[in-house]
Amino acid sequence: MPLIKVQISSIAPEQEVTQTLLKTLSSKLANHLGKPESYVMTMLEAGIAMTFGGTFEPVCYVEIKSIGTMNPNQTKAMSLDFCTEITEKLQIPSNRIYIEFADAKGAMWGWNGSTFG
């Protein structure tokens, strides 16, 4: 059930850029976590009113959630990988990107009429 949700203050990029980014993030998240990509969900929300450091320059907030425990080596590698990808595809500087990593308990995540726990 890994999830990566990307929220940006800038307008949505062209559909092709969005789809390429979401597919890339999906594959990378599955690889980083060692989980099947068939369970990965990706999202991009654009045009969100946000500030960072007191300015309205382009900014990005990312949520990464997964059942189980992400270790510090994984989160550090994912931060570098996803910041690099977002900066390249969306032109948002990595120093204006926050990433929140959250471990979820299986019983607290529903899917297909049941839960993972």
C-alpha positions, -999 to +999 in steps of 0.1 A: +000+000+000+028+025-004+016+059-012+034+090-025+014+122-026+030+153-041+015+187-036+029+217-054+021+254-054+027+258-091+002+251-118-001+215-131+025+205-157+014+192-191-004+158-188+026+139-204+050+154-178+026+145-150+020+110-161+058+104-166+065+118-132+039+097-114+050+065-132+086+072-123+077+079-086+057+047-085+085+025-098+111+042-076+089+039-044+083+002-050+121-003-055+131+016-024+106-002-002+110-037-018+072-039-024+052-048-055+044-018-077+009-032-081+001-018-046+017+016-051-005+047-054+008+081-066-008+115-066+000+150-078-021+180-066-011+213-082-021+249-075-021+245-038-018+278-018+015+273+001+044+293+014+079+283+024+103+305+042+077+333+041+076+334+002+052+322-025+080+309-047+073+274-060+072+249-032+065+212-028+052+190+000+055+152-003+039+125+018+052+089+017+033+063+036+039+026+038+029-004+060+058-015+080+089+004+091+110+026+070+146+028+082+168+059+082+189+046+053+157+042+032+143+076+040+176+093+033+179+076-001+143+083-009+147+120+000+176+124-023+160+104-051+125+121-050+139+156-045+161+151-075+132+138-096+108+166-086+134+193-091+142+179-126+106+174-137+089+203-120+117+228-116+111+232-078+145+236-060+152+207-035+156+232-007+119+241-012+107+205-008+096+189+024+090+151+026+071+135+054+077+097+059+050+078+078+048+042+088+013+028+089-001-002+108-017-028+085-050-027+104-051+011+099-051+009+061-081-004+041-082-019+007-106-040-013-132-042+015-107-052+042-074-041+057-038-051+055-037-062+091 
